[in-house]
Amino acid sequence: MPKLKTHKATAKRYKVTKTGKIIKRTAGQNHFNARENGKTGRNKKSDVVASQTLRRVMQINLPN
């Protein structure tokens, strides 16, 4: 059976931590952010941990 290939677009968007958690960028921070208050803007700058559903998909796309 051939080796599983990593989906490169997924590998660029997500990062797997040492403990196995998947970190992703907060959604909705590309544009239209000027009207939002400071608290929302600061919260969008931090990364978030992916959900359990997304983890199952990541195991297929990121085999290593």
Secondary structure, DSSP 8 states (H G I E B T S, - for coil): -------HHHHHHEEE-TTS-EEE--SS-SS--TTS-HHHHHHHHS-EE--HHHHHHHHHH---
